[in-house]
């Protein structure tokens, strides 16, 4: 049985499968709701990372439907199913969303393995996936006809980290990755990017998603005498890895956007100070763009403090909603693909993306943000 995702459901741990009520028959006729679908890890080892992101999505959707009139009067409804971080369940969910719920687009899938498992289904069903919570380069090459991203890739992120390390004469880099398929892709990629910038990876260790082996891994990384550490990972392992790195390595620590979770920063306390995270969106704490001001107003209405987690979900869904708006009231999966490929510059309140027939990956923006005293962002 399916039901709409609510803030209460998220805060209670995103238990079980959460989905909105299904519409029967074919894709909704003009005047009915436009359905979009998401498979996400509402439960499982990485679920806590998504709580605030999902709320950000919810705020963007509410704003679009209630304050902007939806798509020419048609409201958009997001159906989200739980895959528990499991690729097989993700594929099953995608079949349900396309075949049963008749969504016009998929959105916001998480994990490299899940998205990789779904790409063949998109080609078979000819339904687009717009925006995912993974920047794995392997998913982007070659270009998939039904897959569009909204933010820079992991390779772009690592490039920014390594550039910053090298500029400070720190060229001996240690790397911590997840002990899974994601980590196996990240490790050689970081080595390649380091070489491109005149640096070298002196040690790499794979860490279980629970962080159970973080101490031993960081001892081994410390033995290599690095002068910088890149933790190319996320989830529960991040906090114990940072703590162990502080104890056994003692060098500047860098992490990707997906690891920049308020939960992790609060859990680390003063040990979060000085961590440099890549940022793939404009600075959510400085209302210099319309999209940031819109986000701030949405957060104020919801009585939630501004952070990057909510902003991540908010902006990602706004990109898809803009695609739906441009496709118009009678949007279909194919017309949405055509719309995205013809979009050119897509301006989301000052956050600008570019799409074309040969470019399904709209942004390469990467900046760095530093955690200061009290868990505050200082840049």
FIGU-648671 format. One line per field, with one value per residue: residue number from 1; x, y, z of N, C-alpha, C in turn; residue in one letter. Coordinates in steps of 0.1 Angstrom, whole numbers. Example, Ala and Ser with C-alpha at 12.3 -4.5 7.8 and 13.67 -1.06 7.14 Angstrom:
// residues 2
n c(1,2)
nc1 c(132,128)
nc2 c(-57,-22)
nc3 c(78,71)
cac1 c(123,137)
cac2 c(-45,-11)
cac3 c(78,71)
cc1 c(132,129)
cc2 c(-33,0)
cc3 c(78,79)
res c(a,s)
END
This chain:
// residues 379
n c(1,2,3,4,5,6,7,8,9,10,11,12,13,14,15,16,17,18,19,20,21,22,23,24,25,26,27,28,29,30,31,32,33,34,35,36,37,38,39,40,41,42,43,44,45,46,47,48,49,50,51,52,53,54,55,56,57,58,59,60,61,62,63,64,65,66,67,68,69,70,71,72,73,74,75,76,77,78,79,80,81,82,83,84,85,86,87,88,89,90,91,92,93,94,95,96,97,98,99,100,101,102,103,104,105,106,107,108,109,110,111,112,113,114,115,116,117,118,119,120,121,122,123,124,125,126,127,128,129,130,131,132,133,134,135,136,137,138,139,140,141,142,143,144,145,146,147,148,149,150,151,152,153,154,155,156,157,158,159,160,161,162,163,164,165,166,167,168,169,170,171,172,173,174,175,176,177,178,179,180,181,182,183,184,185,186,187,188,189,190,191,192,193,194,195,196,197,198,199,200,201,202,203,204,205,206,207,208,209,210,211,212,213,214,215,216,217,218,219,220,221,222,223,224,225,226,227,228,229,230,231,232,233,234,235,236,237,238,239,240,241,242,243,244,245,246,247,248,249,250,251,252,253,254,255,256,257,258,259,260,261,262,263,264,265,266,267,268,269,270,271,272,273,274,275,276,277,278,279,280,281,282,283,284,285,286,287,288,289,290,291,292,293,294,295,296,297,298,299,300,301,302,303,304,305,306,307,308,309,310,311,312,313,314,315,316,317,318,319,320,321,322,323,324,325,326,327,328,329,330,331,332,333,334,335,336,337,338,339,340,341,342,343,344,345,346,347,348,349,350,351,352,353,354,355,356,357,358,359,360,361,362,363,364,365,366,367,368,369,370,371,372,373,374,375,376,377,378,379)
nc1 c(8,5,15,15,46,55,66,66,68,94,109,105,121,118,103,95,78,72,48,28,-8,-19,-26,-49,-48,-36,-9,-15,-43,-47,-54,-55,-33,2,24,54,83,102,128,143,166,150,151,176,213,222,201,197,211,194,171,168,172,151,130,136,130,103,95,101,83,58,59,60,35,15,21,31,14,17,20,8,-16,-19,-12,18,28,48,59,73,93,107,139,158,186,193,201,186,160,156,154,131,113,114,103,77,69,70,54,31,23,26,44,57,83,114,131,157,171,193,226,253,254,226,216,231,220,195,196,195,168,155,162,148,122,118,117,125,152,157,180,200,212,240,273,288,312,312,285,279,292,292,270,237,205,182,189,196,216,220,240,275,301,316,342,348,345,366,387,386,392,418,432,431,446,471,477,484,508,506,510,510,488,463,437,404,379,346,339,328,311,310,332,352,352,358,384,406,399,404,432,439,431,447,473,470,472,497,501,502,487,493,484,456,426,399,368,343,308,296,317,332,358,373,393,416,420,427,450,467,467,479,505,516,524,510,501,476,441,416,383,365,336,306,278,272,299,314,317,331,354,365,370,389,409,417,430,450,462,462,460,449,414,393,360,333,303,281,287,285,267,243,238,261,280,271,274,301,310,334,354,347,355,373,371,370,345,333,311,283,264,251,260,241,237,240,220,221,211,180,170,181,169,142,143,150,127,109,119,115,88,83,95,121,156,180,200,225,217,188,187,199,181,159,168,175,150,137,149,139,112,111,118,94,76,83,79,51,15,5,25,46,66,85,82,92,119,127,122,142,165,164,167,188,202,192,178,177,166,190,209,225,221,231,218,217,213,236,245,237,243,241,256,288,296,317,326,344,336,341,341,336,341,319,304,297,294,321,328)
nc2 c(-12,23,56,92,109,124,151,141,114,112,121,101,82,73,50,18,13,43,61,79,79,59,66,53,35,51,75,106,125,158,182,164,152,154,128,119,98,82,62,55,53,49,34,14,13,39,57,78,99,110,122,150,159,148,162,188,184,181,206,221,210,216,244,248,237,250,277,285,275,250,229,247,248,221,199,186,154,135,103,82,54,29,16,6,9,-10,-24,-43,-41,-14,-15,-31,-12,8,-4,-7,20,29,11,6,29,48,70,101,107,98,104,116,92,73,63,48,22,15,34,26,0,6,21,5,-2,23,28,8,13,39,62,91,98,122,140,127,114,109,112,97,92,70,66,85,83,63,89,86,82,87,99,124,148,170,183,187,162,134,133,159,171,159,169,196,194,183,202,223,212,209,235,244,232,205,174,147,124,108,83,75,52,39,5,-10,-13,14,25,11,22,49,49,44,66,89,86,90,117,130,126,141,166,168,156,128,97,82,62,41,31,9,13,0,6,10,19,3,-7,16,28,10,12,40,41,26,43,66,56,59,85,109,142,151,142,126,118,99,92,84,85,64,57,80,97,81,77,102,109,89,96,121,113,96,104,132,154,178,174,163,162,149,165,148,138,159,163,175,160,144,165,176,153,150,172,194,182,184,208,226,207,204,206,198,218,218,235,269,291,284,299,325,349,357,351,345,319,311,329,321,295,301,314,293,275,291,293,266,266,257,256,270,250,230,204,203,222,209,189,205,222,203,191,213,217,195,202,226,216,201,222,237,217,216,214,190,171,143,113,113,139,153,146,156,183,188,184,205,226,244,271,268,285,285,304,318,299,283,261,240,224,201,183,168,170,160,167,190,208,220,232,236,243,251,245,254,240,257,269,255,241,257,270,285,294)
nc3 c(0,-7,3,8,12,42,64,90,85,75,96,114,107,81,76,61,29,12,-5,-28,-34,-61,-95,-118,-150,-180,-186,-169,-179,-194,-169,-148,-122,-126,-126,-111,-103,-77,-65,-35,-7,19,41,57,55,47,51,69,58,39,50,54,29,14,26,17,-10,-8,0,-22,-41,-29,-30,-58,-67,-51,-50,-74,-93,-105,-134,-157,-143,-137,-110,-97,-86,-65,-63,-40,-34,-13,-15,2,-2,-20,-51,-65,-54,-61,-89,-92,-80,-99,-121,-111,-108,-134,-149,-135,-120,-140,-143,-156,-155,-139,-108,-87,-78,-57,-50,-67,-76,-77,-96,-119,-123,-131,-155,-179,-179,-183,-209,-222,-215,-222,-206,-189,-166,-144,-126,-100,-69,-70,-83,-100,-125,-143,-148,-166,-190,-218,-230,-219,-235,-220,-195,-173,-156,-128,-114,-108,-115,-95,-103,-110,-85,-70,-85,-77,-49,-50,-64,-46,-24,-37,-42,-17,-14,-7,-17,-13,-10,9,7,16,10,4,12,-12,-44,-52,-39,-52,-77,-71,-60,-81,-97,-82,-80,-107,-111,-92,-104,-127,-116,-107,-82,-59,-49,-19,-3,0,15,21,36,57,54,78,93,109,107,107,125,123,95,93,108,91,68,80,84,59,58,47,34,32,33,15,19,2,4,22,45,74,80,79,101,122,107,103,130,136,118,127,150,141,117,112,93,68,60,34,19,-1,-15,-9,15,32,56,79,101,104,109,133,149,150,163,178,163,137,128,104,83,48,25,-7,-27,-47,-54,-54,-26,1,23,18,6,-22,-47,-65,-63,-39,-21,-25,-15,12,20,18,37,60,61,67,92,96,102,80,58,41,33,30,10,-11,-19,-25,-47,-66,-73,-82,-107,-123,-121,-135,-160,-165,-165,-188,-207,-207,-204,-215,-211,-218,-214,-236,-247,-226,-226,-251,-245,-225,-239,-257,-241,-237,-220,-187,-163,-130,-110,-109,-105,-129,-156,-183,-211,-239,-271,-271,-246,-216,-191,-168,-152,-140,-118,-90,-58,-27,7,41,74,103,137,161,143,122,88,72,48)
cac1 c(0,13,9,23,57,53,77,66,73,108,116,103,131,115,101,87,77,63,44,15,-18,-17,-37,-51,-48,-24,-4,-26,-48,-46,-63,-52,-20,14,31,69,86,115,132,153,169,142,156,189,225,224,188,197,216,184,160,167,171,137,122,139,122,89,93,101,71,47,60,56,21,6,25,34,3,20,22,-4,-28,-18,-3,28,28,60,57,86,93,119,147,167,199,195,199,175,147,155,149,117,105,113,92,64,66,67,44,18,19,26,50,63,97,119,138,163,176,205,237,259,249,212,214,236,211,182,198,189,153,151,163,138,108,119,112,137,156,163,186,203,221,253,280,298,315,308,271,277,299,287,258,225,195,172,195,200,221,218,251,289,304,326,355,349,347,379,396,387,399,433,438,433,457,484,480,491,520,503,509,510,474,457,423,395,367,337,342,317,313,312,346,361,352,364,399,414,396,412,446,440,430,459,484,467,475,510,501,502,480,504,478,442,420,384,362,330,298,293,329,337,373,379,405,427,423,434,464,475,468,489,518,522,529,504,499,462,432,403,374,356,326,295,270,276,313,321,320,342,366,371,376,402,419,422,439,462,468,464,462,436,405,383,350,324,290,271,291,282,254,242,238,275,287,267,279,315,312,345,362,343,362,384,369,366,336,330,298,279,253,254,260,227,237,241,209,225,203,166,168,184,158,130,146,149,113,102,123,109,74,83,101,133,168,186,212,228,210,175,189,203,169,151,172,174,137,133,153,129,99,113,116,80,69,87,72,37,4,3,38,48,81,93,82,101,133,129,123,154,176,163,166,199,205,181,181,169,167,204,217,223,225,230,215,216,212,249,249,227,248,238,264,301,300,322,333,347,331,349,334,343,338,304,298,292,301,328,331)
cac2 c(0,35,68,103,112,136,154,132,101,113,122,89,72,69,35,11,20,55,65,86,71,58,69,41,37,56,88,114,134,172,185,156,153,148,119,116,87,82,51,61,45,54,26,8,19,53,64,91,110,115,128,165,161,145,174,198,181,183,221,226,206,224,258,247,234,259,291,288,270,237,230,252,243,207,197,175,145,127,90,77,40,25,5,2,9,-23,-23,-52,-34,-2,-19,-34,0,16,-11,-4,34,31,2,7,43,56,83,107,108,93,115,115,79,74,53,45,8,16,41,17,-11,12,27,-3,-1,36,27,-1,19,52,71,98,100,136,142,116,117,103,119,87,94,58,66,96,80,72,96,78,90,91,102,138,151,184,188,183,148,132,136,174,174,155,179,208,190,181,216,231,206,212,249,245,223,192,166,133,123,95,83,65,50,28,-9,-15,-9,28,27,5,32,61,48,47,79,98,85,96,131,134,126,152,179,167,150,113,90,74,51,40,21,8,13,-5,17,12,25,-7,-8,30,30,3,18,53,38,23,55,74,50,64,99,118,155,155,131,127,107,98,83,91,76,62,56,93,102,74,78,115,108,81,104,131,107,88,110,146,162,184,164,168,152,153,171,139,136,171,161,182,149,141,176,176,142,152,183,202,175,188,220,225,199,211,199,204,223,218,245,282,292,285,308,339,350,366,346,343,305,310,336,312,284,307,316,280,270,300,288,253,268,249,263,268,241,225,192,207,229,199,183,216,227,192,189,224,215,187,209,235,209,199,235,240,207,220,207,176,165,129,111,117,153,159,144,166,196,189,185,218,237,254,276,266,294,282,315,322,287,281,248,240,211,200,169,161,174,157,169,204,217,216,241,230,252,245,252,249,240,265,266,253,235,267,271,298,299)
cac3 c(0,-8,10,6,21,50,72,101,81,73,109,121,102,68,77,51,16,12,-18,-29,-40,-75,-105,-127,-164,-187,-181,-166,-190,-189,-158,-137,-117,-134,-117,-112,-94,-71,-56,-26,5,31,52,53,61,44,51,77,49,30,57,52,14,11,31,7,-22,-4,1,-36,-47,-24,-36,-72,-68,-43,-52,-88,-101,-111,-148,-164,-135,-133,-99,-98,-74,-64,-56,-36,-29,-5,-20,13,-7,-27,-65,-70,-51,-69,-103,-90,-78,-111,-130,-105,-110,-148,-155,-127,-116,-152,-142,-169,-153,-126,-102,-73,-73,-49,-50,-80,-81,-80,-109,-129,-125,-137,-168,-190,-178,-189,-224,-226,-213,-228,-196,-185,-152,-143,-113,-91,-58,-72,-94,-106,-139,-151,-152,-176,-202,-228,-227,-220,-241,-211,-182,-172,-143,-124,-107,-113,-112,-85,-108,-109,-71,-66,-91,-68,-37,-53,-68,-33,-17,-44,-41,-4,-14,-2,-28,-9,-6,14,3,22,2,9,8,-21,-58,-53,-36,-62,-88,-67,-58,-93,-102,-74,-84,-120,-110,-85,-113,-136,-110,-101,-69,-59,-38,-13,3,-1,24,20,50,57,55,93,100,119,105,105,132,116,82,94,112,79,60,87,82,46,60,37,39,30,32,9,23,-9,9,28,53,88,81,78,115,128,99,106,143,135,110,136,160,136,105,116,81,63,55,24,16,-12,-11,-3,29,40,63,92,111,106,115,147,156,151,173,174,154,123,125,94,72,36,17,-20,-28,-61,-56,-48,-11,6,35,13,-3,-34,-59,-63,-58,-24,-14,-26,-6,25,23,20,50,70,62,74,105,96,100,66,58,27,31,25,-3,-21,-24,-30,-60,-76,-78,-90,-121,-130,-122,-146,-173,-167,-169,-202,-216,-209,-198,-220,-210,-219,-212,-248,-249,-216,-231,-261,-239,-218,-249,-264,-231,-237,-206,-178,-152,-118,-100,-108,-107,-144,-161,-198,-217,-253,-275,-268,-232,-206,-177,-169,-144,-136,-107,-78,-49,-14,19,53,86,113,151,164,131,112,76,72,34)
cc1 c(9,6,19,34,53,65,78,71,88,115,114,112,128,112,92,87,67,60,30,5,-17,-29,-38,-48,-35,-19,-15,-30,-47,-57,-61,-37,-9,22,46,72,100,117,144,155,163,146,169,201,227,212,189,202,205,172,158,165,157,127,124,131,108,86,92,88,59,47,55,41,12,9,28,24,6,23,9,-17,-28,-8,6,28,40,57,71,85,107,126,158,182,203,192,187,161,145,149,134,108,103,103,78,60,63,55,30,14,19,32,56,78,101,129,145,167,190,214,240,253,234,209,219,226,198,184,193,174,148,152,152,124,107,112,125,139,163,167,188,212,234,260,290,300,311,294,269,283,297,274,246,213,184,176,200,205,219,230,264,291,314,340,358,351,361,390,397,394,414,439,440,445,471,487,487,503,518,500,509,496,470,443,416,383,358,341,331,321,316,327,356,362,360,379,407,411,404,427,448,440,442,471,482,472,489,511,501,494,490,498,463,437,405,379,347,320,295,305,335,352,380,392,417,431,431,448,473,477,479,503,525,526,523,503,485,454,419,395,363,345,316,288,276,291,320,325,332,355,373,377,389,413,425,432,451,468,471,468,449,427,395,373,340,311,281,275,288,268,254,243,253,283,284,273,294,319,324,355,358,350,374,382,364,357,334,315,294,268,258,254,247,226,238,230,211,217,189,163,171,173,145,131,144,135,106,106,117,95,73,89,113,145,174,199,214,220,196,176,192,190,160,155,171,160,132,138,143,116,100,112,102,72,71,80,57,27,2,16,37,63,89,93,91,116,136,131,137,166,176,164,176,202,192,185,172,172,182,213,215,229,224,228,214,215,225,254,238,231,250,248,277,306,305,329,336,341,338,340,343,339,323,297,293,301,308,332,321)
cc2 c(12,47,79,105,124,139,144,119,101,113,110,77,67,54,30,18,31,59,71,77,71,62,57,45,44,69,98,124,148,175,176,159,148,140,117,106,87,69,56,52,52,46,20,17,34,62,77,102,117,123,142,167,158,156,185,196,185,198,226,222,214,238,258,246,245,274,295,281,257,239,234,247,229,205,185,167,136,114,84,63,37,14,0,1,-3,-22,-31,-46,-21,-5,-23,-22,8,9,-7,11,36,24,4,21,52,70,88,108,102,104,110,101,81,61,49,32,8,22,32,6,-6,17,18,-3,12,34,18,5,33,62,78,98,113,139,129,121,109,110,110,90,82,58,76,93,65,79,87,87,94,95,116,141,166,191,182,168,147,135,152,178,170,164,191,205,190,194,224,225,210,226,252,236,210,182,151,131,109,95,72,64,40,15,-15,-11,6,31,22,14,44,60,51,61,90,98,92,112,137,136,138,165,178,163,135,108,80,62,52,29,21,6,9,6,19,19,16,-8,5,32,23,9,31,51,35,35,64,69,55,79,109,132,160,142,134,115,107,88,91,81,74,61,69,98,94,75,92,115,100,89,115,125,101,94,124,155,168,173,170,157,158,159,161,135,148,171,168,171,146,153,177,165,143,163,191,196,178,200,218,216,207,202,206,208,224,228,259,282,294,295,323,341,360,362,344,329,303,317,328,301,289,309,303,274,278,295,275,254,258,257,260,259,237,213,195,213,220,193,193,220,215,190,201,223,206,194,220,228,205,211,238,230,210,210,193,169,149,126,115,132,160,157,154,180,198,191,198,229,248,258,274,274,291,292,319,311,282,268,249,226,212,186,161,164,172,161,184,213,211,225,233,241,245,253,246,250,247,261,265,247,245,267,285,302,291)
cc3 c(0,-1,7,16,29,58,84,97,80,87,118,116,88,67,65,38,18,-2,-18,-36,-55,-83,-114,-141,-169,-180,-180,-177,-185,-179,-146,-132,-126,-124,-121,-101,-89,-63,-48,-14,17,43,48,58,58,45,58,68,41,37,53,37,9,15,21,-6,-20,-5,-14,-43,-42,-29,-50,-74,-62,-47,-66,-98,-109,-126,-155,-156,-131,-121,-102,-85,-75,-56,-53,-30,-23,-12,-10,8,-15,-42,-70,-67,-58,-83,-102,-88,-91,-121,-124,-109,-125,-153,-148,-125,-129,-150,-155,-167,-140,-121,-90,-69,-66,-51,-65,-85,-85,-94,-121,-133,-132,-151,-180,-191,-185,-204,-229,-226,-219,-219,-190,-170,-151,-128,-105,-80,-59,-84,-101,-121,-148,-155,-164,-189,-206,-224,-229,-225,-231,-197,-183,-158,-141,-117,-112,-108,-100,-90,-107,-94,-66,-72,-82,-56,-40,-57,-55,-25,-24,-42,-27,-3,-7,-13,-25,-3,-2,10,11,14,8,3,0,-35,-60,-50,-46,-75,-84,-65,-70,-99,-95,-78,-98,-119,-102,-95,-123,-130,-103,-87,-70,-47,-32,-5,2,8,21,33,48,60,70,100,109,119,103,112,126,103,83,99,100,70,66,85,69,46,49,43,36,29,25,13,12,-6,16,37,67,90,83,91,121,120,102,120,143,128,119,145,153,123,107,104,77,57,45,22,5,-6,-4,11,38,46,76,104,115,113,130,155,159,161,168,165,139,119,115,83,60,28,3,-20,-42,-64,-50,-33,-6,17,31,3,-14,-46,-55,-58,-43,-16,-14,-15,9,29,26,34,62,72,70,88,107,94,86,68,43,24,24,11,-14,-27,-31,-45,-70,-81,-86,-105,-129,-131,-133,-160,-176,-171,-183,-211,-217,-203,-202,-220,-211,-216,-224,-249,-238,-220,-241,-255,-232,-228,-257,-254,-232,-223,-198,-165,-140,-108,-98,-108,-121,-148,-176,-203,-232,-258,-272,-254,-223,-192,-175,-162,-141,-124,-95,-70,-36,-3,31,65,97,127,152,152,121,100,75,58,25)
res c(x,x,x,x,x,x,x,x,x,x,x,x,x,x,x,x,x,x,x,x,x,x,x,x,x,x,x,x,x,x,x,x,x,x,x,x,x,x,x,x,x,x,x,x,x,x,x,x,x,x,x,x,x,x,x,x,x,x,x,x,x,x,x,x,x,x,x,x,x,x,x,x,x,x,x,x,x,x,x,x,x,x,x,x,x,x,x,x,x,x,x,x,x,x,x,x,x,x,x,x,x,x,x,x,x,x,x,x,x,x,x,x,x,x,x,x,x,x,x,x,x,x,x,x,x,x,x,x,x,x,x,x,x,x,x,x,x,x,x,x,x,x,x,x,x,x,x,x,x,x,x,x,x,x,x,x,x,x,x,x,x,x,x,x,x,x,x,x,x,x,x,x,x,x,x,x,x,x,x,x,x,x,x,x,x,x,x,x,x,x,x,x,x,x,x,x,x,x,x,x,x,x,x,x,x,x,x,x,x,x,x,x,x,x,x,x,x,x,x,x,x,x,x,x,x,x,x,x,x,x,x,x,x,x,x,x,x,x,x,x,x,x,x,x,x,x,x,x,x,x,x,x,x,x,x,x,x,x,x,x,x,x,x,x,x,x,x,x,x,x,x,x,x,x,x,x,x,x,x,x,x,x,x,x,x,x,x,x,x,x,x,x,x,x,x,x,x,x,x,x,x,x,x,x,x,x,x,x,x,x,x,x,x,x,x,x,x,x,x,x,x,x,x,x,x,x,x,x,x,x,x,x,x,x,x,x,x,x,x,x,x,x,x,x,x,x,x,x,x,x,x,x,x,x,x,x,x,x,x,x,x,x,x,x,x,x,x,x,x,x,x,x,x,x,x,x,x,x,x)
END
